[in-house]
Amino acid sequence: MNTYLIFRTDKIGDFLLSTILINSIKRNDPNSHITIVSSKKNYDYIKSFKFINEVILLENSLLSKFKLINKLRSTKYDFIILHDLKKRSFIISSFLKYKVKVNPNKNPDIPYIDIIKEILSELNFDFIDSDLNTLKNRDYNNLVNYTNDDFILFHFDEKWIYREYISEYTNIEPTKNNLILFINLILTTSNKKLIISTGVNCPKILNDIIDDNLDSRVKIYKKLDFIDLENLISKCKLLISCHGSVSHVAAANQVKQIDIIEQKKVDFYSKWTTHFRNYLPIFRKNFSDLSKEIIQLL
Protein backbone atom coordinates (compact mmCIF):
# COMPACT_ATOMS: atom_id res chain seq x y z
CA MET A 1 0.00 0.00 0.00
CA ASN A 2 1.44 3.35 -1.06
CA THR A 3 1.00 6.29 1.29
CA TYR A 4 0.42 9.81 -0.03
CA LEU A 5 0.62 13.04 1.94
CA ILE A 6 -0.95 15.97 0.09
CA PHE A 7 -0.76 19.55 1.32
CA ARG A 8 -3.91 21.60 0.59
CA THR A 9 -3.84 24.33 3.22
CA ASP A 10 -6.06 26.94 1.55
CA LYS A 11 -9.73 27.20 0.53
CA ILE A 12 -12.52 24.85 -0.53
CA GLY A 13 -12.30 25.82 -4.20
CA ASP A 14 -8.59 25.02 -4.23
CA PHE A 15 -9.24 21.65 -2.63
CA LEU A 16 -11.90 20.84 -5.23
CA LEU A 17 -9.18 21.15 -7.85
CA SER A 18 -7.10 18.65 -5.86
CA THR A 19 -9.96 16.14 -5.89
CA ILE A 20 -9.17 15.60 -9.57
CA LEU A 21 -5.63 14.59 -8.63
CA ILE A 22 -6.86 12.41 -5.76
CA ASN A 23 -9.52 10.77 -7.92
CA SER A 24 -6.87 9.85 -10.48
CA ILE A 25 -4.48 8.52 -7.83
CA LYS A 26 -7.25 6.31 -6.43
CA ARG A 27 -8.04 4.97 -9.91
CA ASN A 28 -4.39 4.25 -10.71
CA ASP A 29 -3.51 3.00 -7.23
CA PRO A 30 -6.73 1.62 -5.67
CA ASN A 31 -5.07 0.55 -2.41
CA SER A 32 -3.46 3.92 -1.80
CA HIS A 33 -3.73 5.60 1.59
CA ILE A 34 -4.21 9.36 1.21
CA THR A 35 -3.67 11.91 3.96
CA ILE A 36 -4.49 15.58 3.43
CA VAL A 37 -2.95 18.41 5.43
CA SER A 38 -5.69 21.03 5.47
CA SER A 39 -6.49 24.53 6.67
CA LYS A 40 -9.33 25.51 9.01
CA LYS A 41 -11.23 26.79 5.98
CA ASN A 42 -11.45 23.43 4.27
CA TYR A 43 -10.92 20.90 7.10
CA ASP A 44 -14.57 19.94 7.74
CA TYR A 45 -15.37 19.81 4.05
CA ILE A 46 -12.41 17.58 3.20
CA LYS A 47 -13.45 15.16 5.95
CA SER A 48 -16.73 14.56 4.09
CA PHE A 49 -14.90 12.74 1.26
CA LYS A 50 -14.82 8.99 1.68
CA PHE A 51 -11.89 8.47 -0.68
CA ILE A 52 -9.62 10.39 1.70
CA ASN A 53 -8.26 8.27 4.53
CA GLU A 54 -7.10 10.96 6.94
CA VAL A 55 -7.30 14.74 7.28
CA ILE A 56 -4.85 16.62 9.48
CA LEU A 57 -5.36 20.26 10.42
CA LEU A 58 -2.55 22.78 9.98
CA GLU A 59 -3.03 25.75 12.32
CA ASN A 60 -1.15 29.03 12.16
CA SER A 61 0.68 29.07 15.49
CA LEU A 62 4.34 28.12 15.59
CA LEU A 63 3.70 25.57 18.35
CA SER A 64 1.01 23.83 16.29
CA LYS A 65 3.40 23.59 13.35
CA PHE A 66 6.02 21.89 15.54
CA LYS A 67 3.36 19.46 16.81
CA LEU A 68 2.29 18.74 13.27
CA ILE A 69 5.86 18.00 12.18
CA ASN A 70 6.28 15.66 15.13
CA LYS A 71 3.06 13.84 14.26
CA LEU A 72 3.86 13.50 10.56
CA ARG A 73 7.42 12.30 11.21
CA SER A 74 6.02 9.11 12.70
CA THR A 75 5.27 7.92 9.15
CA LYS A 76 7.55 7.54 6.18
CA TYR A 77 5.42 8.51 3.21
CA ASP A 78 5.89 7.06 -0.23
CA PHE A 79 4.87 10.35 -1.82
CA ILE A 80 4.52 13.90 -0.55
CA ILE A 81 2.73 16.33 -2.90
CA LEU A 82 2.85 20.07 -2.18
CA HIS A 83 -0.29 20.83 -4.13
CA ASP A 84 -1.01 24.13 -2.41
CA LEU A 85 2.40 25.57 -3.41
CA LYS A 86 2.61 27.26 0.00
CA LYS A 87 5.97 28.15 1.57
CA ARG A 88 4.78 26.82 4.95
CA SER A 89 4.00 23.45 3.39
CA PHE A 90 7.43 23.30 1.80
CA ILE A 91 9.11 24.09 5.14
CA ILE A 92 7.09 21.51 7.08
CA SER A 93 7.67 18.83 4.43
CA SER A 94 11.44 19.35 4.60
CA PHE A 95 11.41 17.81 8.10
CA LEU A 96 9.45 14.71 7.08
CA LYS A 97 10.41 11.24 5.93
CA TYR A 98 9.49 10.25 2.39
CA LYS A 99 10.62 8.41 -0.73
CA VAL A 100 9.49 10.98 -3.29
CA LYS A 101 8.48 14.62 -2.90
CA VAL A 102 6.58 16.25 -5.75
CA ASN A 103 6.88 20.00 -6.16
CA PRO A 104 4.24 21.09 -8.70
CA ASN A 105 5.11 23.42 -11.56
CA LYS A 106 4.87 27.06 -10.43
CA ASN A 107 4.74 28.53 -13.94
CA PRO A 108 1.91 31.10 -13.74
CA ASP A 109 0.97 30.55 -17.39
CA ILE A 110 0.18 26.84 -17.06
CA PRO A 111 -3.46 25.80 -16.46
CA TYR A 112 -3.92 23.95 -13.19
CA ILE A 113 -5.29 20.88 -14.93
CA ASP A 114 -1.97 20.59 -16.82
CA ILE A 115 -0.10 20.85 -13.51
CA ILE A 116 -2.19 17.95 -12.23
CA LYS A 117 -1.30 15.95 -15.34
CA GLU A 118 2.39 16.71 -14.76
CA ILE A 119 2.11 15.47 -11.16
CA LEU A 120 0.43 12.28 -12.35
CA SER A 121 3.14 11.77 -14.94
CA GLU A 122 5.78 12.09 -12.22
CA LEU A 123 3.90 9.39 -10.29
CA ASN A 124 3.85 7.25 -13.48
CA PHE A 125 0.06 7.50 -13.60
CA ASP A 126 -2.21 8.39 -16.50
CA PHE A 127 -5.09 10.86 -16.64
CA ILE A 128 -8.50 10.14 -18.20
CA ASP A 129 -11.49 12.42 -18.60
CA SER A 130 -13.59 10.56 -16.02
CA ASP A 131 -11.10 11.71 -13.35
CA LEU A 132 -12.90 15.05 -13.56
CA ASN A 133 -16.06 13.47 -12.10
CA THR A 134 -14.89 13.91 -8.53
CA LEU A 135 -18.32 14.33 -6.91
CA LYS A 136 -20.08 11.37 -8.53
CA ASN A 137 -20.35 9.26 -5.36
CA ARG A 138 -21.24 11.93 -2.84
CA ASP A 139 -23.84 10.96 -0.24
CA TYR A 140 -26.62 13.54 0.21
CA ASN A 141 -29.13 11.15 1.78
CA ASN A 142 -29.07 12.86 5.16
CA LEU A 143 -29.42 16.36 3.74
CA VAL A 144 -32.54 18.40 3.16
CA ASN A 145 -34.32 17.63 -0.12
CA TYR A 146 -35.03 21.19 -1.20
CA THR A 147 -37.13 20.39 -4.25
CA ASN A 148 -37.86 17.64 -6.75
CA ASP A 149 -38.71 20.16 -9.47
CA ASP A 150 -36.45 21.51 -12.19
CA PHE A 151 -34.80 24.65 -10.90
CA ILE A 152 -32.16 27.24 -11.62
CA LEU A 153 -29.73 28.13 -8.84
CA PHE A 154 -28.72 31.78 -8.53
CA HIS A 155 -25.80 32.07 -6.09
CA PHE A 156 -25.98 35.66 -4.87
CA ASP A 157 -23.00 36.24 -2.59
CA GLU A 158 -20.74 39.16 -1.67
CA LYS A 159 -19.12 39.11 -5.13
CA TRP A 160 -22.21 40.86 -6.48
CA ILE A 161 -21.88 43.72 -3.98
CA TYR A 162 -19.42 46.42 -4.98
CA ARG A 163 -18.13 47.51 -1.58
CA GLU A 164 -17.85 43.93 -0.31
CA TYR A 165 -15.66 42.58 -3.11
CA ILE A 166 -12.51 43.60 -5.00
CA SER A 167 -12.83 47.33 -5.59
CA GLU A 168 -10.86 47.22 -8.87
CA TYR A 169 -13.41 44.87 -10.39
CA THR A 170 -16.34 46.10 -12.45
CA ASN A 171 -19.38 47.06 -10.38
CA ILE A 172 -22.24 44.60 -11.01
CA GLU A 173 -24.33 45.43 -7.94
CA PRO A 174 -28.08 45.57 -8.74
CA THR A 175 -30.66 47.96 -7.40
CA LYS A 176 -33.60 46.42 -5.61
CA ASN A 177 -35.88 46.95 -8.61
CA ASN A 178 -33.29 45.54 -11.02
CA LEU A 179 -32.90 42.43 -8.91
CA ILE A 180 -36.64 41.81 -8.70
CA LEU A 181 -36.99 42.32 -12.46
CA PHE A 182 -34.14 39.87 -13.08
CA ILE A 183 -35.73 37.23 -10.85
CA ASN A 184 -39.06 37.56 -12.67
CA LEU A 185 -37.39 37.34 -16.07
CA ILE A 186 -35.64 34.11 -15.06
CA LEU A 187 -38.98 32.61 -14.08
CA THR A 188 -40.85 33.65 -17.23
CA THR A 189 -38.02 32.85 -19.66
CA SER A 190 -36.98 29.49 -18.24
CA ASN A 191 -40.34 28.22 -16.96
CA LYS A 192 -38.42 26.70 -14.05
CA LYS A 193 -38.36 27.34 -10.33
CA LEU A 194 -35.61 29.51 -8.90
CA ILE A 195 -33.52 28.95 -5.80
CA ILE A 196 -31.35 31.80 -4.54
CA SER A 197 -28.45 30.91 -2.25
CA THR A 198 -25.98 33.17 -0.47
CA GLY A 199 -22.47 33.00 0.90
CA VAL A 200 -21.57 33.26 4.58
CA ASN A 201 -22.88 36.83 4.57
CA CYS A 202 -26.27 37.46 3.03
CA PRO A 203 -26.32 40.70 0.98
CA LYS A 204 -28.63 43.29 2.54
CA ILE A 205 -30.44 43.85 -0.74
CA LEU A 206 -31.61 40.23 -0.69
CA ASN A 207 -33.08 40.67 2.77
CA ASP A 208 -34.84 43.78 1.48
CA ILE A 209 -36.70 41.88 -1.24
CA ILE A 210 -37.70 38.86 0.84
CA ASP A 211 -40.70 40.71 2.27
CA ASP A 212 -41.84 41.96 -1.14
CA ASN A 213 -44.18 39.06 -1.89
CA LEU A 214 -41.83 37.25 -4.23
CA ASP A 215 -43.30 34.72 -6.63
CA SER A 216 -44.02 31.41 -4.88
CA ARG A 217 -41.67 29.69 -7.33
CA VAL A 218 -38.73 31.47 -5.69
CA LYS A 219 -37.01 30.06 -2.62
CA ILE A 220 -34.16 31.77 -0.78
CA TYR A 221 -31.66 29.86 1.36
CA LYS A 222 -29.19 31.95 3.31
CA LYS A 223 -25.80 30.88 4.69
CA LEU A 224 -26.08 27.21 3.74
CA ASP A 225 -23.43 24.76 4.86
CA PHE A 226 -21.21 24.14 1.83
CA ILE A 227 -22.23 20.50 1.56
CA ASP A 228 -25.88 21.58 1.37
CA LEU A 229 -24.89 24.05 -1.31
CA GLU A 230 -23.00 21.31 -3.15
CA ASN A 231 -26.15 19.19 -3.00
CA LEU A 232 -28.23 22.00 -4.54
CA ILE A 233 -25.72 22.58 -7.33
CA SER A 234 -25.66 18.87 -8.19
CA LYS A 235 -29.43 18.92 -8.74
CA CYS A 236 -29.94 22.25 -10.50
CA LYS A 237 -30.39 22.67 -14.25
CA LEU A 238 -28.24 25.81 -14.33
CA LEU A 239 -25.94 27.64 -11.92
CA ILE A 240 -25.63 31.43 -12.19
CA SER A 241 -22.75 32.74 -10.08
CA CYS A 242 -19.60 34.80 -9.84
CA HIS A 243 -16.59 32.51 -10.07
CA GLY A 244 -15.69 30.65 -6.88
CA SER A 245 -15.85 27.26 -5.20
CA VAL A 246 -19.42 26.77 -6.47
CA SER A 247 -18.04 26.91 -10.03
CA HIS A 248 -15.83 23.89 -9.34
CA VAL A 249 -18.80 21.95 -7.94
CA ALA A 250 -20.82 22.63 -11.09
CA ALA A 251 -17.91 21.60 -13.30
CA ALA A 252 -17.38 18.35 -11.39
CA ASN A 253 -21.07 17.50 -11.85
CA GLN A 254 -21.15 18.67 -15.50
CA VAL A 255 -23.90 21.11 -14.56
CA LYS A 256 -24.40 23.98 -16.98
CA GLN A 257 -23.11 27.20 -15.47
CA ILE A 258 -23.00 30.88 -16.33
CA ASP A 259 -19.82 32.07 -14.65
CA ILE A 260 -19.38 35.83 -14.23
CA ILE A 261 -15.73 36.88 -14.33
CA GLU A 262 -13.69 40.07 -14.53
CA GLN A 263 -12.50 40.76 -18.09
CA LYS A 264 -9.19 42.25 -16.88
CA LYS A 265 -8.42 38.93 -15.15
CA VAL A 266 -9.51 36.56 -17.90
CA ASP A 267 -6.08 34.89 -18.10
CA PHE A 268 -6.18 34.21 -14.36
CA TYR A 269 -9.64 32.62 -14.54
CA SER A 270 -8.72 30.52 -17.56
CA LYS A 271 -6.02 28.81 -15.49
CA TRP A 272 -8.74 27.47 -13.19
CA THR A 273 -11.41 26.68 -15.79
CA THR A 274 -9.67 25.04 -18.77
CA HIS A 275 -11.11 21.65 -17.78
CA PHE A 276 -14.67 22.86 -16.99
CA ARG A 277 -17.60 21.20 -18.81
CA ASN A 278 -20.92 22.94 -19.73
CA TYR A 279 -19.21 26.23 -19.01
CA LEU A 280 -20.36 29.68 -20.17
CA PRO A 281 -18.17 32.55 -18.90
CA ILE A 282 -19.37 36.14 -19.29
CA PHE A 283 -17.76 39.39 -18.23
CA ARG A 284 -18.76 41.63 -15.35
CA LYS A 285 -20.64 44.75 -16.48
CA ASN A 286 -23.37 46.99 -15.10
CA PHE A 287 -26.20 44.84 -13.80
CA SER A 288 -28.78 45.98 -16.33
CA ASP A 289 -26.66 44.79 -19.27
CA LEU A 290 -25.36 41.77 -17.39
CA SER A 291 -28.84 40.52 -16.54
CA LYS A 292 -29.94 40.86 -20.19
CA GLU A 293 -26.98 38.76 -21.30
CA ILE A 294 -27.76 36.10 -18.72
CA ILE A 295 -31.41 35.92 -19.77
CA GLN A 296 -30.33 35.45 -23.42
CA LEU A 297 -28.26 32.43 -22.34
CA LEU A 298 -31.05 30.64 -20.45
QUIZIWO-V710596 format. One line per field, one symbol per residue. phi: phi as a letter, one per 20 degrees, with the letter a starting at -180 (. if undefined). psi: psi as a letter, one per 30 degrees, with the letter a starting at -180 (. if undefined). burial: + if it has 16 or more other C-alpha atoms within 10 Angstrom, else -. A space follows every 10 residues. Layout:
phi=???
psi=???
burial=???
This chain:
phi=.edcddebec dfgfffffff ffgfffffcg efddddeddf fcgffffeef edebccedee ffffffffgf ffffceefcd cefeleffff ffffeedaec dddffeffee gfffffffff ffemddccgf ffefdfdfdd feefefadef bdddeddffe dgedcfffef fdfefgffff ffgffffffe lcfcdddcef deggffffef eelfgfedcd cdlfgffffg gfffdfebdd aegaffffff ffelegcdde ceffdfffff fedgefdldc ecefbgggff ffffffef
psi=kkkkjkkihb leeeeeeffe eeeeeeefif gljkkkjlle fgeeeeffkf gkekkkkjlf leeeeeeeee efffkjkekk jiffgkeeee eeffflklek kjjlkgjffk keeeeeeeee efghllklef ffifgfgkjg fglkjelglk lkkjjjafff jefgajfflk jgklleeeee eeeeeeeeef hllkkkllae kkkeeeeefe ghhlkffkkk jkhkkeeeee eeefflfkkj lkkaeeeeee eeghkkkjjj lkefgeeeef efgefklhkj klkklkeeee eeeeeff.
burial=--++++++++ ++++++++++ ++++++++-- -++++++++- -++++++-+- ++--++++-- ----+--++- -+----++++ +++++---++ -++--+++-- ++-+------ +++-++++++ -----++--- +++++----- ---------- ++++++++++ ++------++ ++++----++ -+++-++--- -++++++++- -++--+---- -------+++ -+---+++++ ++++++++++ ++++++++++ ++++++++++ ++------++ +++-+++-+- +++++-++-+ +--+----
